[in-house]
């Protein structure tokens, strides 16, 4: 799978996706036109249409790339031979770091999902959105399974794990709404921010 940032200097398709994600983040999906994306690229909208049939197609691929990046980020941590609580913390750290790295992709997804749930009218759009939503559920399920393992090991707690994992991921995901480069004030600042967000989000799961 390809990270959203991979190949942006060489692949026209990836360059278009990057520009579209930034435009959606800044202006909102509804307010952004193909012309806006083309102007951001310094190109014609014909170039955009050469690779994508519509703004909706752009959104769906941005969503796919954003999810690809998250799955890729947590996979190495998921496979480590560590207690579940430590793996969950490491996965959450990588999740937050990837959200920051691909913030424009993730913001575009967050802003666009609810709109497409309401407005996707063609059968093909509904099928695509259903596939993407199912993939997001599978991602949540990965975290849930590690949480349940940690509960069995006695290091984590949750009365209703399926419910508990949702506000935990919600707290982690909030970083896409407020993170700004001004927080990265010097060596180690970004790592400290990621650790703080992770620790606060997970602290309610730690067995006392």
The 8 nearest C-alpha neighbors of each residue, nearest first, counted from 0:
[[1, 67, 2, 71, 68, 64, 70, 3],
 [2, 0, 5, 3, 67, 64, 68, 4],
 [1, 3, 68, 5, 4, 64, 67, 0],
 [4, 2, 5, 64, 1, 65, 68, 101],
 [3, 5, 2, 7, 6, 101, 17, 13],
 [4, 6, 2, 3, 7, 1, 13, 8],
 [7, 5, 9, 8, 10, 4, 13, 14],
 [6, 8, 14, 13, 9, 5, 10, 4],
 [9, 7, 6, 10, 14, 11, 13, 5],
 [8, 10, 6, 7, 11, 14, 13, 12],
 [9, 11, 13, 12, 7, 6, 14, 8],
 [12, 10, 14, 13, 15, 9, 7, 8],
 [11, 13, 15, 10, 14, 16, 50, 7],
 [14, 12, 16, 7, 10, 15, 11, 17],
 [13, 15, 11, 7, 17, 12, 16, 10],
 [16, 14, 18, 12, 13, 17, 19, 11],
 [17, 15, 13, 19, 14, 18, 20, 12],
 [16, 18, 14, 20, 15, 19, 13, 21],
 [19, 17, 15, 21, 16, 20, 22, 36],
 [18, 20, 22, 16, 21, 17, 36, 15],
 [19, 21, 23, 104, 17, 103, 22, 18],
 [22, 20, 24, 18, 103, 19, 23, 25],
 [21, 23, 19, 25, 24, 20, 26, 18],
 [22, 24, 27, 28, 20, 26, 21, 107],
 [25, 23, 21, 107, 22, 27, 103, 106],
 [24, 26, 22, 23, 27, 21, 103, 20],
 [27, 25, 23, 22, 24, 30, 31, 28],
 [28, 26, 23, 30, 29, 24, 25, 31],
 [27, 29, 23, 31, 30, 111, 26, 110],
 [28, 30, 31, 27, 32, 26, 23, 111],
 [31, 29, 27, 28, 26, 32, 23, 35],
 [32, 30, 28, 29, 26, 35, 23, 27],
 [33, 31, 35, 34, 30, 36, 54, 29],
 [32, 34, 36, 35, 44, 37, 54, 31],
 [35, 33, 37, 32, 36, 44, 38, 43],
 [36, 34, 32, 38, 33, 37, 31, 39],
 [35, 37, 33, 39, 34, 38, 19, 18],
 [36, 38, 34, 40, 44, 42, 43, 39],
 [39, 37, 41, 35, 40, 36, 42, 34],
 [38, 40, 36, 37, 41, 35, 18, 42],
 [41, 39, 37, 42, 38, 36, 18, 15],
 [42, 40, 38, 39, 37, 43, 36, 44],
 [43, 41, 37, 40, 38, 44, 46, 39],
 [44, 42, 45, 37, 46, 41, 38, 47],
 [43, 45, 47, 37, 46, 34, 33, 48],
 [44, 46, 48, 43, 47, 49, 42, 37],
 [45, 47, 49, 44, 48, 43, 42, 50],
 [48, 46, 44, 49, 45, 50, 51, 37],
 [47, 49, 51, 45, 50, 52, 46, 44],
 [48, 50, 46, 47, 51, 45, 52, 44],
 [49, 51, 48, 47, 12, 52, 46, 11],
 [52, 50, 48, 53, 49, 47, 56, 57],
 [51, 53, 48, 56, 50, 54, 49, 47],
 [54, 52, 56, 55, 51, 57, 48, 33],
 [53, 55, 57, 56, 58, 33, 52, 32],
 [54, 56, 58, 53, 57, 59, 52, 124],
 [57, 55, 59, 53, 58, 54, 51, 60],
 [58, 56, 54, 55, 60, 59, 61, 51],
 [59, 57, 55, 61, 56, 60, 62, 54],
 [58, 60, 62, 56, 61, 57, 55, 63],
 [59, 61, 63, 62, 57, 58, 64, 56],
 [62, 60, 58, 64, 63, 59, 104, 65],
 [61, 63, 59, 65, 60, 108, 64, 58],
 [64, 62, 60, 66, 61, 65, 67, 59],
 [65, 63, 67, 61, 66, 62, 3, 60],
 [66, 64, 62, 68, 67, 63, 104, 105],
 [65, 67, 69, 63, 68, 64, 70, 62],
 [68, 66, 64, 70, 65, 69, 63, 71],
 [67, 69, 2, 71, 65, 66, 70, 72],
 [70, 68, 72, 66, 71, 67, 94, 97],
 [69, 71, 67, 72, 73, 68, 74, 66],
 [72, 70, 68, 69, 74, 73, 67, 0],
 [73, 71, 69, 70, 93, 74, 68, 94],
 [72, 74, 90, 76, 70, 75, 71, 93],
 [73, 75, 77, 76, 71, 72, 70, 78],
 [76, 74, 78, 77, 73, 79, 72, 71],
 [77, 75, 79, 73, 78, 74, 90, 86],
 [76, 78, 74, 75, 79, 73, 86, 90],
 [79, 77, 75, 76, 74, 80, 86, 81],
 [80, 78, 76, 81, 77, 75, 86, 82],
 [81, 79, 78, 82, 86, 77, 76, 83],
 [80, 82, 79, 86, 83, 85, 84, 78],
 [83, 81, 85, 84, 86, 80, 149, 152],
 [82, 84, 149, 86, 85, 145, 87, 148],
 [85, 83, 87, 149, 86, 82, 154, 88],
 [86, 84, 88, 87, 83, 82, 89, 81],
 [85, 87, 83, 89, 88, 84, 90, 76],
 [86, 88, 90, 84, 85, 89, 83, 91],
 [87, 89, 91, 85, 86, 90, 92, 84],
 [88, 90, 86, 92, 91, 87, 76, 85],
 [91, 89, 87, 73, 93, 92, 88, 76],
 [90, 92, 94, 88, 89, 93, 197, 87],
 [91, 93, 89, 95, 94, 90, 197, 96],
 [94, 92, 96, 90, 91, 95, 72, 73],
 [93, 95, 91, 97, 92, 96, 90, 98],
 [96, 94, 98, 92, 97, 93, 171, 91],
 [97, 95, 93, 99, 98, 94, 92, 100],
 [98, 96, 100, 94, 99, 95, 101, 93],
 [99, 97, 95, 102, 101, 96, 100, 94],
 [98, 100, 102, 96, 97, 101, 95, 175],
 [101, 99, 97, 98, 102, 96, 103, 4],
 [102, 100, 98, 104, 99, 103, 97, 105],
 [103, 101, 99, 105, 98, 104, 175, 100],
 [102, 104, 106, 21, 20, 105, 101, 24],
 [105, 103, 20, 107, 101, 102, 106, 65],
 [104, 106, 108, 102, 107, 103, 65, 109],
 [107, 105, 109, 103, 108, 104, 24, 102],
 [108, 106, 104, 110, 24, 105, 23, 109],
 [107, 109, 105, 111, 106, 62, 110, 112],
 [110, 108, 106, 111, 107, 112, 105, 113],
 [111, 109, 107, 108, 112, 106, 113, 28],
 [110, 112, 108, 114, 109, 113, 107, 115],
 [113, 111, 115, 114, 109, 108, 110, 116],
 [112, 114, 116, 115, 111, 117, 110, 109],
 [115, 113, 111, 117, 112, 116, 118, 110],
 [114, 116, 118, 119, 117, 112, 113, 111],
 [115, 117, 113, 114, 118, 112, 119, 128],
 [118, 116, 115, 114, 119, 113, 120, 112],
 [117, 119, 115, 120, 114, 116, 113, 121],
 [120, 118, 115, 124, 125, 121, 116, 117],
 [121, 119, 118, 122, 124, 125, 117, 123],
 [122, 120, 124, 123, 119, 125, 126, 118],
 [121, 123, 125, 124, 126, 120, 119, 127],
 [122, 124, 126, 121, 125, 127, 120, 128],
 [125, 123, 127, 121, 126, 122, 119, 128],
 [124, 126, 128, 122, 127, 123, 119, 129],
 [127, 125, 129, 123, 124, 128, 122, 130],
 [126, 128, 124, 130, 129, 125, 123, 131],
 [127, 129, 131, 125, 130, 126, 132, 124],
 [128, 130, 132, 126, 127, 131, 125, 133],
 [131, 129, 133, 127, 128, 132, 126, 134],
 [130, 132, 134, 128, 133, 129, 127, 135],
 [131, 133, 135, 129, 134, 130, 128, 136],
 [134, 132, 136, 130, 135, 131, 129, 137],
 [133, 135, 137, 131, 136, 132, 130, 138],
 [134, 136, 138, 132, 133, 137, 139, 131],
 [135, 137, 133, 139, 134, 138, 140, 132],
 [138, 136, 140, 134, 139, 135, 133, 141],
 [137, 139, 135, 141, 140, 136, 134, 142],
 [138, 140, 136, 142, 137, 141, 143, 135],
 [139, 141, 143, 137, 138, 142, 144, 136],
 [142, 140, 144, 138, 143, 139, 137, 145],
 [143, 141, 145, 139, 140, 144, 146, 138],
 [142, 144, 140, 146, 141, 145, 147, 164],
 [145, 143, 147, 141, 146, 142, 140, 148],
 [144, 146, 148, 142, 147, 143, 83, 149],
 [147, 145, 143, 149, 144, 148, 142, 150],
 [148, 146, 150, 144, 149, 145, 143, 151],
 [149, 147, 145, 151, 150, 146, 83, 144],
 [148, 150, 83, 152, 155, 146, 147, 84],
 [149, 151, 155, 147, 153, 156, 152, 148],
 [152, 150, 148, 153, 149, 147, 154, 155],
 [151, 153, 149, 150, 154, 148, 155, 83],
 [152, 154, 150, 151, 155, 149, 206, 156],
 [155, 153, 206, 149, 152, 150, 84, 205],
 [156, 154, 150, 205, 206, 149, 204, 153],
 [155, 157, 204, 206, 150, 205, 158, 154],
 [158, 156, 160, 159, 204, 163, 155, 150],
 [157, 159, 160, 156, 163, 162, 161, 204],
 [158, 160, 157, 162, 161, 163, 164, 156],
 [161, 159, 163, 157, 162, 164, 158, 147],
 [162, 160, 159, 163, 164, 143, 165, 140],
 [161, 163, 160, 159, 164, 165, 166, 158],
 [164, 162, 160, 165, 161, 159, 166, 157],
 [163, 165, 167, 162, 166, 161, 160, 168],
 [164, 166, 168, 167, 163, 162, 169, 161],
 [167, 165, 169, 168, 164, 170, 163, 162],
 [166, 168, 164, 170, 169, 165, 200, 171],
 [169, 167, 171, 165, 170, 166, 172, 164],
 [168, 170, 166, 172, 167, 171, 165, 173],
 [171, 169, 167, 173, 168, 172, 200, 166],
 [172, 170, 168, 169, 173, 95, 200, 174],
 [171, 173, 169, 174, 170, 168, 175, 95],
 [172, 174, 170, 175, 171, 176, 169, 177],
 [173, 175, 172, 176, 178, 177, 171, 99],
 [174, 176, 173, 102, 177, 178, 172, 98],
 [177, 175, 174, 173, 178, 106, 172, 102],
 [176, 178, 174, 175, 179, 173, 99, 182],
 [179, 177, 174, 175, 176, 180, 99, 182],
 [180, 178, 181, 182, 177, 183, 99, 175],
 [181, 179, 182, 183, 178, 184, 189, 99],
 [180, 182, 179, 183, 184, 178, 185, 189],
 [183, 181, 180, 184, 179, 189, 178, 188],
 [182, 184, 189, 188, 181, 180, 185, 179],
 [185, 183, 182, 188, 181, 186, 189, 180],
 [184, 186, 188, 183, 187, 189, 182, 181],
 [187, 185, 188, 184, 189, 183, 190, 191],
 [186, 188, 190, 189, 191, 185, 183, 184],
 [189, 187, 191, 183, 185, 190, 186, 184],
 [188, 190, 192, 183, 191, 187, 193, 182],
 [191, 189, 193, 187, 192, 188, 194, 96],
 [190, 192, 194, 188, 189, 193, 195, 187],
 [193, 191, 189, 195, 190, 194, 188, 196],
 [192, 194, 190, 196, 191, 195, 197, 189],
 [193, 195, 197, 191, 192, 196, 198, 190],
 [196, 194, 192, 198, 197, 193, 191, 199],
 [195, 197, 193, 199, 194, 198, 200, 192],
 [198, 196, 194, 200, 195, 199, 92, 91],
 [197, 199, 195, 201, 200, 196, 202, 194],
 [198, 200, 202, 196, 197, 201, 195, 203],
 [199, 201, 197, 167, 198, 170, 202, 196],
 [202, 200, 198, 204, 203, 199, 197, 167],
 [201, 203, 204, 199, 205, 198, 200, 197],
 [202, 204, 201, 205, 200, 156, 199, 206],
 [205, 203, 156, 155, 202, 201, 157, 206],
 [206, 204, 155, 202, 203, 156, 207, 154],
 [207, 205, 155, 156, 154, 204, 153, 203],
 [206, 205, 154, 155, 156, 204, 203, 153]]
